[in-house]
Structures are given as structure tokens and as C-alpha cells.
Amino acid sequence: MLDKISLDFLKETARLAGDEILDVYGTEFSVDVKEDNSPLTQADQRGNDVIVARLEAEYPDIPIISEETKATEYAERKDWEWFWLVDPLDGTKEFVKRNGEFTVNIALVHRDTPAAGVVFQPVADRMYWASRGAGAWRSVAGGEAEKLSGGPHYSEKEEITVVASRSHLTEAVQAFVDDLKAKGKSVEFLSAGSSLKLCLVAEGEADVYPRLGPTMEWDTGAAHAIALEAGRKVLNHENGQPLLYNKENLLNPFFMVE
């Protein structure tokens, strides 16, 4: 299947969705609230419409799970071999705050593992992409592609950069940081929104991302594929096993990107 997927098509799709999002970003947009109390804007839906229409036209045999469309019942999707996992606007809160740290996420999942992904940050014109066996890449403002390599595991370093919010540390993340410091490590913080946090580890700007709070599968799938191809691991915090997809409940467990 992967040999039939055009990453250039996915990158173009993400960019077109980004254009729709930026069109709304420049206006006095309204903000609705979804059933789970998360924010929703016209940009979410416009980005979703572009992505879904293009994927359905180009790859009609591959089903889609998107944050903005009702998920297929588990009884139907549990045996899917391949599917798209889409978050047309990851970081709606960042969008509402107008800080630019939101992304367009498109992942291709093989059974329970992301096999390809594109993450696009429209405001910075920053694109990340990866496909199994072909490496992870980044380009900025349409510039030359740079291959990503995350570097050594954080446990091998004395100075560790942790992706987390300095001002809003959860108790669990604080405990993780305290443990590092107790081992004599020096800890610096790097803050970012949306799936950019996984990408920061993938590109070696950060060493570890402890996500000890709730996320959904569409929040992580695309950046997970990029992290894997950059030589990183995305592990269930509870059991140390790889983070899995297409579960009956699409809520992710707490996880570590390292």
C-alpha cells in the first residue's frame, strides 16, 4: 500500500487545508464548544472538508477517521488494514490564542501503527513528513528538505530538554522532572503547542516529551510516524510498549516520546 501513496499529494493536501485555516485565522472568527468542551472554529471544518474530499477522490478504498467527522463503529473498523487518521486543526486552543502553534495532521495507519504522516504548521510554513523506511524530513518556507535524526536517548545525556509547559506542569510531569534532577541531570524546558511537541523530539530540538495527560489518536498519529522514522520511540507510559491505534476507545493512554 505504501508504494501507492504520494507524500507530495499529502503535503499538498495539508498545505491546501492550511490555506483554508489561515483564511479564517485572519478574521474575527467565532468559537463554538464541542460536547467534550473543546473549542471548534470554522477553520476546523473547512480544513477537514479539503482533506476528506481529496483523500476520498485520490484513495477511495482507504477509509478515514477524522476528529471532525463521526468515527466509524469499532465493529466495522476493527479489521481495517489501512486507514487515514486526520486532525485538520490540531491545537485549536493555540489557534484561538493566535500564537501560531497549530498544525494540520494527516497519518496513514497500518493496522495499529502509523506508517506515514504529514504535519504542517501553516503560520510558520513548516512541513514535516515521513513514510516507513524512507526517513523523516522537514522543510521550512518551501526550502530544501532536511532529514531528521533525533539523536541519543535522553537517559544517555546529562543536560536534558523536556517538552512541557513551565507554567502549567502537571504533578505527573513535575514528578518525572524531579526524578531526572534527583539523578543529577540538568533539565531545560521547551514549550510548544499541538503535535509540534512530538516533532521537536523527532528533530532533536528536545530530548523527551512526557505526555501525561489526555490526547486522542488523531492528535498523535502523523507526528508519531515522523518520530519513528527519526529513530525515536512513542511508548505507552503504563507498560513501556509502543503506542497503538484503532483501539475501541480512540483516547490515547499517557505516553512518552523519547
C-alpha positions as CSV (number, residue, x, y, z in Angstrom):
1,M,0.0,0.0,0.0
2,L,2.7,2.5,0.9
3,D,4.2,2.4,-2.6
4,K,0.8,3.7,-3.9
5,I,0.8,6.7,-1.5
6,S,2.2,10.0,-2.7
7,L,3.7,12.0,0.1
8,D,3.7,15.0,-2.3
9,F,0.0,14.7,-2.6
10,L,-0.4,14.5,1.2
11,K,1.8,17.6,1.6
12,E,-0.1,19.5,-1.0
13,T,-3.4,18.4,0.8
14,A,-2.1,19.6,4.1
15,R,-1.0,22.9,2.6
16,L,-4.4,23.5,0.9
17,A,-6.1,22.8,4.3
18,G,-3.7,25.2,5.8
19,D,-4.7,27.9,3.3
20,E,-8.3,27.4,4.4
21,I,-7.3,27.7,8.1
22,L,-5.3,30.8,7.6
23,D,-8.2,32.4,5.7
24,V,-10.2,32.1,8.9
25,Y,-7.3,32.9,11.1
26,G,-7.1,36.4,9.6
27,T,-10.8,37.2,10.5
28,E,-12.8,37.8,13.7
29,F,-13.9,34.2,13.8
30,S,-16.4,32.7,16.3
31,V,-15.6,29.8,18.6
32,D,-18.1,27.1,19.4
33,V,-17.8,24.4,22.0
34,K,-18.0,20.7,21.3
35,E,-19.6,18.1,23.5
36,D,-16.2,17.4,25.2
37,N,-15.9,21.2,25.9
38,S,-13.0,21.6,23.4
39,P,-13.2,24.6,21.1
40,L,-14.3,24.4,17.5
41,T,-14.0,27.0,14.8
42,Q,-15.0,27.3,11.1
43,A,-11.3,26.7,10.3
44,D,-11.6,23.1,11.7
45,Q,-14.4,22.3,9.4
46,R,-13.0,24.0,6.3
47,G,-9.7,22.2,6.7
48,N,-11.5,18.9,7.3
49,D,-13.6,19.4,4.1
50,V,-10.5,19.9,2.0
51,I,-8.6,16.9,3.4
52,V,-11.5,14.4,3.3
53,A,-12.6,15.4,-0.2
54,R,-9.1,15.0,-1.6
55,L,-8.3,11.7,0.2
56,E,-11.7,10.2,-0.9
57,A,-11.1,11.2,-4.5
58,E,-7.5,10.0,-4.7
59,Y,-7.7,6.9,-2.5
60,P,-11.4,5.9,-2.5
61,D,-10.6,2.4,-1.0
62,I,-8.9,3.7,2.2
63,P,-11.3,4.7,5.0
64,I,-10.9,7.8,7.1
65,I,-11.1,8.6,10.8
66,S,-11.1,12.4,11.4
67,E,-11.6,14.4,14.5
68,E,-14.3,16.4,12.8
69,T,-16.4,13.5,11.5
70,K,-18.1,10.8,13.5
71,A,-15.9,7.8,14.0
72,T,-16.9,4.5,12.4
73,E,-18.2,2.0,14.9
74,Y,-15.5,-0.3,16.2
75,A,-17.2,-3.4,14.9
76,E,-16.7,-2.1,11.4
77,R,-13.3,-0.6,11.7
78,K,-11.5,-3.2,14.0
79,D,-10.4,-5.2,11.0
80,W,-9.2,-2.4,8.8
81,E,-5.7,-3.0,7.5
82,W,-5.1,0.6,6.4
83,F,-6.9,3.9,7.2
84,W,-6.3,7.6,7.3
85,L,-6.2,9.3,10.6
86,V,-6.8,13.1,10.3
87,D,-6.8,16.1,12.6
88,P,-7.4,19.1,10.3
89,L,-6.6,21.6,13.0
90,D,-4.6,20.2,15.9
91,G,-4.2,22.9,18.6
92,T,-7.5,24.8,18.2
93,K,-6.8,26.4,21.6
94,E,-3.5,27.7,20.1
95,F,-5.4,28.9,17.0
96,V,-7.9,30.8,19.2
97,K,-4.9,32.3,21.2
98,R,-3.4,33.3,17.8
99,N,0.1,32.1,18.8
100,G,0.6,30.1,15.5
101,E,1.4,26.8,17.2
102,F,-1.3,24.7,15.5
103,T,-0.9,22.1,12.8
104,V,-2.6,20.1,10.1
105,N,-2.1,16.3,10.7
106,I,-2.6,13.5,8.2
107,A,-1.5,10.0,9.0
108,L,-1.8,6.7,7.2
109,V,-2.1,3.9,9.8
110,H,-1.3,0.2,9.1
111,R,-3.4,-1.9,11.5
112,D,-2.3,-0.4,14.8
113,T,0.8,1.6,13.8
114,P,1.3,4.8,11.9
115,A,3.1,4.1,8.6
116,A,3.2,7.6,7.1
117,G,2.4,11.1,8.2
118,V,2.5,14.7,7.3
119,V,2.4,17.6,9.9
120,F,2.1,21.1,8.6
121,Q,2.3,24.3,10.6
122,P,0.7,26.9,8.4
123,V,1.8,30.1,10.2
124,A,5.5,29.2,10.1
125,D,5.1,27.4,6.7
126,R,6.9,24.4,8.3
127,M,6.3,20.9,6.9
128,Y,7.3,17.6,8.4
129,W,6.7,14.2,6.6
130,A,7.7,10.6,6.9
131,S,7.0,7.2,5.4
132,R,8.0,3.8,6.8
133,G,11.6,3.0,5.6
134,A,12.1,6.4,3.8
135,G,13.1,8.5,6.8
136,A,11.6,11.6,8.3
137,W,12.0,15.1,6.8
138,R,11.4,18.7,7.4
139,S,11.3,21.9,5.2
140,V,10.7,25.5,6.2
141,A,9.1,28.1,3.8
142,G,9.3,25.7,0.9
143,G,13.1,25.3,1.4
144,E,15.3,22.3,0.8
145,A,14.3,19.1,2.6
146,E,16.3,18.2,5.7
147,K,16.5,14.7,7.1
148,L,15.6,14.4,10.7
149,S,17.6,12.4,13.3
150,G,16.6,12.7,16.9
151,G,19.9,11.9,18.5
152,P,20.8,9.9,21.6
153,H,18.2,8.7,24.1
154,Y,17.7,11.2,26.9
155,S,18.9,8.7,29.5
156,E,22.4,9.0,27.9
157,K,22.6,12.8,28.3
158,E,23.5,15.0,31.3
159,E,21.6,18.0,30.0
160,I,18.0,17.2,29.0
161,T,15.5,19.3,27.2
162,V,11.9,18.3,28.2
163,V,8.9,19.5,26.1
164,A,6.5,20.8,28.7
165,S,4.9,24.0,29.8
166,R,7.0,25.7,32.5
167,S,3.9,27.5,33.9
168,H,1.4,24.6,33.8
169,L,3.3,21.5,34.8
170,T,1.0,18.6,35.9
171,E,2.0,16.8,39.0
172,A,3.0,13.7,36.9
173,V,5.3,15.7,34.7
174,Q,6.8,17.5,37.7
175,A,7.5,14.1,39.3
176,F,9.2,13.0,36.1
177,V,11.4,16.1,36.1
178,D,12.1,15.8,39.8
179,D,13.3,12.2,39.2
180,L,15.7,13.4,36.4
181,K,17.1,16.0,38.7
182,A,17.5,13.5,41.5
183,K,19.7,11.5,39.1
184,G,21.9,14.6,38.7
185,K,20.5,15.7,35.3
186,S,20.2,19.3,34.3
187,V,16.7,20.0,32.9
188,E,15.6,22.7,30.5
189,F,12.1,23.2,29.3
190,L,10.8,23.8,25.8
191,S,7.2,24.8,25.2
192,A,5.1,24.2,22.1
193,G,1.6,23.5,21.1
194,S,-0.2,20.7,19.2
195,S,1.7,17.9,17.5
196,L,4.8,20.1,17.3
197,K,5.9,18.7,20.6
198,L,6.4,15.3,19.0
199,C,8.2,16.9,16.1
200,L,10.6,18.7,18.4
201,V,11.8,15.4,19.7
202,A,11.9,13.9,16.2
203,E,14.2,16.7,15.0
204,G,16.4,16.7,18.1
205,E,15.4,20.1,19.4
206,A,14.0,18.3,22.5
207,D,15.1,15.1,24.1
208,V,11.8,13.8,25.6
209,Y,8.1,14.6,25.7
210,P,6.2,13.1,28.6
211,R,2.6,13.4,27.7
212,L,0.9,12.6,31.0
213,G,-2.5,13.9,30.1
214,P,-5.3,13.1,27.7
215,T,-4.9,13.1,23.9
216,M,-6.8,11.4,21.0
217,E,-5.3,9.1,18.3
218,W,-5.7,11.8,15.7
219,D,-3.7,14.2,17.8
220,T,-0.6,12.0,17.6
221,G,-0.8,9.7,14.5
222,A,1.0,11.8,11.9
223,A,3.8,13.1,14.2
224,H,4.2,9.5,15.6
225,A,5.1,8.3,12.1
226,I,7.6,11.2,11.9
227,A,9.1,10.4,15.3
228,L,9.5,6.7,14.4
229,E,11.3,7.4,11.2
230,A,13.6,9.8,13.0
231,G,14.7,7.0,15.3
232,R,12.5,7.9,18.2
233,K,10.1,5.8,20.2
234,V,6.5,6.6,21.3
235,L,5.7,4.4,24.2
236,N,2.7,3.8,26.4
237,H,3.7,5.2,29.8
238,E,2.0,2.5,31.7
239,N,3.6,-0.6,30.1
240,G,6.5,0.7,28.0
241,Q,5.0,-0.8,24.9
242,P,4.5,1.1,21.6
243,L,1.5,3.4,21.4
244,L,-1.2,1.6,19.4
245,Y,-4.0,2.9,17.2
246,N,-7.6,2.0,16.1
247,K,-8.5,0.9,19.6
248,E,-12.1,0.6,20.6
249,N,-11.7,3.8,22.6
250,L,-9.7,6.3,20.5
251,L,-8.4,8.0,23.6
252,N,-4.6,7.6,24.0
253,P,-3.1,6.4,27.2
254,F,-0.4,8.6,28.7
255,F,2.8,8.2,26.7
256,M,6.4,9.2,26.3
257,V,8.2,10.3,23.2
258,E,11.9,9.5,23.6
